[in-house]
Amino acid sequence: MGRFNDSVWSVAQSADLILAATRNDASVRAWSKDGRALVVDLKMPQKTSSVALQGTLAAIGTQRGGLFLVDLLTSAILHSLQGHTEKVRTLVLRGTEVFSGSLDATIRAWNIVTGTCSKTISAGARVAGLAVQNDTIVAGLDDHTVRVFDRASGEQRHVLTEAKAAVTSVALDAKRLVSGAADNYARVYAVPSYELVHVLKGHTHVVASVSLQDDRIMSGSHDKSIRVWDAQNGDLVHVLQGDAGSVLTVNLLGSEITSGSEDSCVQIWEATTGALKCTLRGGERRCKIDSVLPRPERLPNVDHFAVRGHMGCVYGVTQSTELVLACSDDACLRAWSKDGALVLAMKMPNNRYAVCAAVQGHLAAVSTFYTGLYLIDLFSGAILQLHGHAGNVRSLLIDNDVVLTGSEDKTIRVWDTSSGACIKTISTVALIMDMAVHGNLIAAGLLDNTLRVFDRVSGAQRHVLTEATELVRSVAIDAHRLVSGADDSIIRIYTVPSFQLIRAFQGHVGWVTSIARERDCIVTGSNDMKLKVWDAENGKLLHEPQGHKSVVTSVSLLASEIVSGSHDSSVRIWNAETGVLTRTLVGTESTRHIAEVFGDDSARITAAWPTLQPPQTPPKPRGWHVFKAANMPKHERCTLL
């Protein structure tokens, strides 16, 4: 297709890719992060208006209200999301959801696995900018306001009226909200009070786009400049002035700023110095996308530290007596010794981000986005792929010589660790959010707001617990108690084996995202950014450890140590008895060979595995429909050029 021939309306970037869409010629392109290679060149079914990127999944909005999810590895349209009636002006990808803001004055949340719209919020005016953080959605509207909504209920919390013209863009983190407007100003508000703290003056034309990361704010304007600001005091740090036209979109990630302009180009800038690194116009050399993505580590002599630097958002943590493991959205699995030395940092197969993990000795079970499920020998890095699930695996655990998994395909599966064979499948009535096992009992929290108990041997359903009013997101069980946490913020405790509810109490002000129990202690994490420790018998709050700056996604409790993971890109270790933070892990710690943790004489788990082959691309879940161009009307085709 060649060079861009229209304004670059929207850009997005990940750790490995840069994505851009033009305004009127319906083209979407992706480059390697260094800008040296064009790896995706697509013609969309409709003229494009916005893009978002997560790993190799792209969300692409169009001017006619269309919204498409595209797998950049295959260029397949996974879902065509129908609902908006006017231009999709702004998109945000977060975990298993994509949020869209439209000129039809609505905000919609979509499940990226099923392709269904899970929530519609009436914004009150045409939506130009959208940002999502934890339980908050912020929208910039053309009625000169910024509006703050509750993510769960859709209720409006705040209306900010300082702008004197249409609000074009918003950015949000745990501390600040930034807006850009057609009155030539960017504004900074404190979170959660939403008080105006800075007005950023300097642009001489419309501020079309803003981006926020840590203590830096970026603003791009129709005056053809990008300005870099200090988020704490509002001071101007750099003015970036290239040869392009009006700046229509900016995106900051790590040390790089990506911008799109009216002059049909994408530019990459160094955020620290303000230097222009390269200009992309669509005529760069071409290569296959998988050639520029990091390679998973598969061989017995794997480099255990192939991935260096800070983690992305942490989705799952687990621990054993020797190790702490974390899964993150930079597609990495990391492991530390209990004293904080980094012993493993490896990319997952096919560059899919890791969702959850379990560990026993030096055997790990890890699930990745798009149905991937793997057994990994942490000593050698050897990988055995497990095939069978047709949906993302949301929960897994290792119990002696088997792995148990709960999936969005509504099944629980039991796998033999020596052969990788599935030896039992238990069907449920709804998507599985979390699962726990004790003896012959399997407890599963489901999307239908129920907690169900199954017989592990026969697979028969024994109990259905219906007390939760919203989905049951987290479960823990032992010989005496079953504990659950739900999106209604309630922690519930049941007796075992009668499964009578004996206690229910308000645990958090947000979803209870994760729960762990051992002996007389319960630990919970929430999207209210809180970690709490409770007395398992009377429900009394014992400790409320402070430290995480974003959603607490996962908790693990073993003996006297709590491990927690968060969207703030950290793993933290706490003393369960005192609630004191003992260690924070971010992926940059000093390294140690994993053999030093276990001793060189440890038995090799992989001895009984079949000959290991490089992992294959996981099968597409049956819940996703891959649209074939030959079977689609011409106006709905996505063409690889």
N, C-alpha and C positions, 0 to 999 in steps of 0.2 A: 504493500500500500504506500510505502514511502514516507515522505516527510509530512508533519502536521500541516494542515492548510486552514486551520481555524484556531480561535482562542482556546487556551488550556483552562478549562473552567474549574477543575477539581484535581487535587493530587493527594496521594496517601503513600505512606512508606512503612515497611517492617524492617526487621533486622537484616533481611536479605534482598528485598525488592523495593523498587519505586514504581508506583502505579499512577497513571494520568489519563484523564478523559477530556475530550474536546467538546465544545459547546454545540456545534451544529452538524458535524460530519459523522457522528455516531461511532467514532473510533476510540478504542481503549488500548493503551500500550503499557508494557511493564519492562523495566530495565534491571540489570544487576545493580547492586547498591553502589558500585564504583562508577556507574554510568557508561561503562565501556561496551556493554553488549545489550542489544534489544532482544528480549527473550519471549515476549508475548505481543502479538499484533492482531487485534480483534476488530471486527465490524459488528456492532450490536444491532439488534432488531429495530431499535428506535434511537433517535438522537439522544445523546447522553447529557446528564446534568450534574452527577455527583458520584463519588466512589469512596469506598472504605476497604481496608485490607487487614486480614488476620491470617498470618502464615501464608498459605497459597490459596486461601478462600477470598474471593473478591465479592463485594456487594456493589452493584451498579444501578444507579437510579437514572430515569429517563425523563425527557420533557413532556411526555404524554402520560405520566403517572405510573409508568412501568417500573418494576424493581426486580432485578435478576441476581441470583447467587451463582457465581461461576467458579469452577475449579480451574485455576490457572495452569495446573499441571497437564490437564487434558483438554482444556478449553470447552468443557461440557457445561451447559446450563443445568445446574442441579435443581433449581426451583425458579419459576416465574411467579412472583408474589403479587397477587391481585387485590386491590383495595383502594389505592389512591386514585383520585380523579383528575389531579393536576400535577404539574412538575414536582418531582421528588428533588428538593433543593439541597438536602443535607442528610448524611448517613453516619451512624456510629455502630461498629461491631464490638460486642462485648460477650466473650464466652460463647454460649449457645444461643445468643439473641442478636438480632440486628434491629436498630432503632432508626426510623425514617421520619423526616419532617418534610411537609409538602406545602405547596401554595394552595392546597384545598383546606388549609387551616387545621389540619390534624397531625398528630404525632402517633405513629403506630409502632408496636413492638411485635417482632416476628420470631418464631422458633426456627432456627436455621436447619434443624434436622427434619422436622415435619413440614416446614413451609407454611405453617398456619399463623394467622394473626392472633396473638394472645392478648393484646390490649390496644384500644383506640382512645386517645385523649383529644378532646376538643381544645385547641390552643387559644381560640378567640380571635386570631388573625393569621395572615399568611406567615408560614414558618420559613425563615431564611437560615437560621443557625441552630445547631442542636449539640448538647453535650450531656454525658451521662457519668455519674460518679456514685458508686454505692447505691443508696436508695433514692437518689435525686436525679431528676431530669430537668435540664435548663433549656429554654428555647428563646431565641432572638426573633422578634416579630416585626412586621412592617408597620405596626401601629405605634412604633417608637418605644415599645416596652420590652423588657426581659422578664420572662415568667418562670417561676420555679415550681415544679410539680413533684408530688410523691410518686416514686416509681411503682410501688405496689398498688396503691389505690387510684392513682391518676388525679388525685385532688390537688388543687392549686394552693401553694403555701405562701408565695410572695409575688408581688408585682413591683418591678423596679422601673421607675418612670423618668430617670435623669436624662436619657437620650432625647435630642431635639429633632431627630429624623429616624428613618427606618434602621432597626438593628440588623446588621448583615451577618454577624458571626459571633459565636460564644465559645469559650473554653473554660474548663472546670477541673479543679483538683480538690484535695481535702482541705486546703487552706484558702483558696482564692477562686473567684469567678471573674473572668475577663470578658468584656464585650467590645465589639467594634461597630461603628454606626456610620451612616451616611452624613452625619454632621462633622466628619473629619476627626473625631476623637475616639480613643479607646478608653475604657473605664475599668477600674479594678475595684472589686467588692470583697469584703471579708466574708469567710464562710465559718460558721453557719448563720451569723447575724445578718449577712447581706447588706451591711452598711458600706457606703461608698468611701473608699480610702484614697484613691488616686484617680485623677483625670490625666491621661497621657496626651500631651499636646505636641504637635510638630508636623503632622501630615497636613497637606494643603488640599486634599481631595478625599473622597470616600474611603474609609477604612473598610476594605472588602473582606478581610480575613484576619483572624487572630489565632495564636497557638500558645500553649503554656506548658512549661516543664520546669519543675523545681523552682529556682529563683530567677528564671528567665521568661520574658514575654516577647513574642514576635507579633508584629502587625504588618500587614501588606496593604498597599493603598493604590488607588487609581492615579496617584501622583508619581507612579513608577518606582517607588522606593519601598524597601523593607526596613523597619526599625526594630532594634533589639533593646529591650528595656530591663532594668533591674526591678524584679517583682516586689522587693521589700520596700524600696524607697521611691519607686517610680522614675528614677533617673534614666536618661538615654545613654545606652552603652555603645551602640554602633548604628550607622546608617549605611545600608547596603544598596548600592545603585549600580544596576547593570545596564545593558544596552537594550533590554526588552521594553515592551510597552507597559500599560497599566497592570499592576500586580493584582490578580484575581483570587489567588489562593496560596496559603503558606502552611507548612507542616513541619514541626520540630520533633526530632527523635534522636536521642543521644547527643552527639556533637554535630549533627547535620541538619540544616534547614533545606527543605525542598519547596520551591515556589513554581507556580504556573502563571503565565502572563497572556495578555491580549495579543502579544507578538508571536504567538504560536510556538512557544518553547517552554521547556522545563529547565530550571536552573538549580544547581546544588551548591550550597554555601557552607563554609566552616563557621559554626555558631560562635566559637570562642574568639576568632580573629576577625570575622566578617568577610573573609576572602572568598571570592568566587572560585569554585573548584571545577565545574564544567557546565556546559549548556547542551541540552538534549533537544533535538528537533525531529527525531523519528527516522533519521537516515543512518543511524549507527549500524555497525556490523551485527549480524544476527547469529544467535546460537540457541540451542535447546535450553529450556528453563531448568531442567534437572542437572545440567552441567554447571550451573552457578550456585546451586543450593548446597549447603554443607552435607557431606557424606556421613551416613551413620557408621558407627564403629562396629564391625562385625567379626573381626579376625581374632584368633587367640592371642596375638601379640599387639593388641589394641593399645593406642596411646590413650591412657586413662584421663588425660588432661587436654584433650583435643579442643575443648570449649573453655575459653577463659573469660573472666570478667563477671560483671553483675548479672543476676538473674532477671527474668521478666516476672510477671505476676505469678505467684506461687498458687497452684491449684490443689495440690495434695501433699501431705507429709505423712511419714510413717517412721517407726523406729524399732530397733531390736536392742539387745544388750550391748551390741558392738557398734551399731551404725545408726545414723539419721539419714533418711532419704527424702528428696523433694522433687516434685514434678512442676514444671513451669511452662509458660506460654512462649518461651524462646525455643521450644521443642527439645529441651534438655532434661536429662535425668542426672541429678547430682547426689553424691553420698559423702558424708563426713564421718570421721571417727567421733566418739562421744566427747573427746576433749577438743573438738573443733578443727581438726586437720582435714582438708579436702582430699578425699581418696578416689573420687570418680567424678568426671564431668563429660558426658557423652551425648551426642545428638541422637535423637530417636529416628528410626527408619522413615524414609520419605518426608522428613522434615515436618512431621505432624507434631503438634504440641502435646505434651504429656498431661494426662488428666488425673490419674491416681496410681498409686503403687502400694505394694506390700513387700515385706522382706522377711526372710527366715534364713539365718546363717548368711551365706553369700549368694543365695538364690533370691532374685527379685522378680516379681510379676508387675508389669507396667501396661497400662492402657493408654492409647493415644486417640486423638480426635479422628473421626472417620473410621471407627470400628477396629482400629489396630489393637492387638493384644499379644504381648510377648513375655516369654520367660528369658531372663538374662542371668548368665553366670557373671557375677560382679568381679570375679578373679580375672577371667579371660576376656570378657566383653562378648562372648559368644551368645547368639540370640536364636531362640526357637519360637517361631510364630505359631499362634493358636488360631485356627480358622473355625468359624461357626456363627458368631454373633452377627446380626444384621443391623445393629445399632450401636451407638457409643456405649462403652462399658463405664458405668458411673461408680461402681463399687467393686472391690476385689479384696481377697485375703488368702493367705497361705495357711493351710492346716496340715502339718506333717507332710504327707506325700501327695496332697491334692491342692489345687487352686480352685476357689469358688468365685464366680463372677456374676454380677447383676447388671443388666443392660437395659437400654432404652428400647430394645426389641421385645420387651415384656417377658424375658426368660432369665432364669438362673441356671448357670451351667457349672458342672463339676469336671475338672480336668486332671488327668494324671501327669505329674511333673516329670516323670521319666520318659514318657513317650509323646506327650503333648496331645494325647487323644482325649476327646470329650466322652466321659463315661456316664453322665446323667444330665438331662435337661428337664427343668421344672418350668411350666408355663404359668404366667400370672395374668391378671386382667388389665394391668396398666404399666406404664413405664416405671422402672425401678430407680429410685433416687439414691437409696443407701441400703446396706445389708449388713447383718451381723450374725455370727454363728457361735453356738455353744453346744457341745455334745451332738445330739441328734436333732437339734432345733435350728432352723434358719428363720430369722426375723427380717422382714423387708418393708421399707417405707416406700409407698407408691404415689404416683401422680394423682390418683383418685382420692387423696386425703386419708387413705386407710393405712393401717399397720397390720401386716399379715404374717402369720406364723405357719411355717411348713415343716413337715417331717423330712429330715434330711435323707433318710433311707428310701422311703416310699414316694416322696414328693407330694404327698397328700397335704392339703391345706387343713390346719387344725383350728386356727382362730382368726377372726377378722375383728380388729379393734377400730372403732369408728369415732373416737372422741375428738380427734383433731378436726378443726374447721377449715384448714388449708393443708396443702401438701406436706407430707412427712418427709423432711429432707435429711434427717440424721437419726441413726439407731445404734444402741449398744446393748449387749446382753451378757449376763453371766448366770451362775447356777441359781441365784436368788432374785435378781431383778432384771427387768427389761426397761430401758430408758429411751425415750424418743424426743426429738426436737422438731418443731414444725414452723411453717411460715406464719402461723398465727402468734409466734413469739413465746409459745407455751412449752415448758418442759414437763413431760408426763412420766410417771414412774409406775410400773406394773409389777405385781408379784409373779414369780415363776415357781411352779408350772401352771398356776390357776389363771394367770393373766388378768387379774382384777386390778383396776385402777385404784391406787392407794394415795397418790398425791399428784397434783397439777399446780404449777405456779408460773407466774410471769418471769421469764428468764432474761429477756432482752427487749429492746424497743424495735428490733428488726427481726429478720428471719434467723432461726437457729440453724446455722449452716453446717455445723459439725458438733459431734458429741463423743465423749470417751468416758469410760467408767472402769475403775479398778478398786476393789475392796470398798472402802467407805467414802470414796471420792468420785465426784462427777465433774468433768471439765466441759465447757461449752464455748463455742465461737460463734460470732454473728456478723451479719453485714452492717451492724451498728458500730463496727470496729472494736468491739469489746471482747475480751477473754475473761471468763469467770470460772471460779472454782467453788463447788457446792458440797455440802454434807449430804451424802447419798441417802441417809436415813430420814432426816427431818427437813431437807430442802433449804437449809440455812446457807446464806452466802458466806463463804469463808474468806475468799480473796478475789480481788479484781485487778489482776496484773495490768500495768500500763506500759504502752510502748508502740503497739502497732498503729500505723497512720492510715490504714485503709481496711477493707473487708477482711475479716479473719475467715479464711476459706476452709481450713482443716486443722484439727487438733489430734494429738496422740498422747496417751498416758501410759507410762510403764514405770512400775516401782515408784520412785519419788520424783520422776522427771516428766514434765510436760513439754511437748514439742508443738509449736504452732506455725502455720504458714499463712501468708497474707498477700493481697494484691499490692502491698507496699514493697514487694520484691525482697522480702526478708523471711528467714526462718529463725525463730527464737526458741531458746531453751530456758525453762523456768523450773524453780524448785516448787514442787507441788505442796509441800508442807508450809512454806512461808510466802509463796507467790512472788519471790524475788527473781528477777532476770539474771541468769547466769552466763548466757552467751547469745550473741546475734551473729547469724551466718548469712552472707550475701553473695558468696561465690568467688571471692577474691582472697580467701584464706591461704596460708602456706600449705603446701601439698605433702602428702606422705603416700608411700606405696601401700595398697590395700592389704598386701600380704603381711605387713607389719601389724595390722589390726588383729588378724586371725592366727598368724603363724604359718610358716611355709608348708607344714605337714597336713593342712586341711584337705579333706577329701574333695575331689573334683565332682561337682554335681553333674556335669555334662557327660560323664562316662557312659550312661545308658541312653543318651539321646541318639536319634538317628543322625546320619551325616548332615551337618548343618549347611544349609544353602542360604545365600543372601535373601533377606526377607522380601517377599513379593508385596506389591501394592494391595492393601486390604480390599476385599470386595465391597462394592457400594451397598450401603444398607437398603433393605427393601423399602424403607420409608422414604427414600429419596428417589425421585424419578429423573433419570438422566435423559434429557431431551435430545433426540437425534435430529440433526438438521434435515435429513431426508424425509422425516415424518412430520415436519412442522411447516406451517404456512410461511411463506417467504418473509413476511413482516415480523416473524418471531424467531428468526434464526440468528445464531451467533456464529460468525464465520472466522475461522483461523486463516490469516492471510500470509 
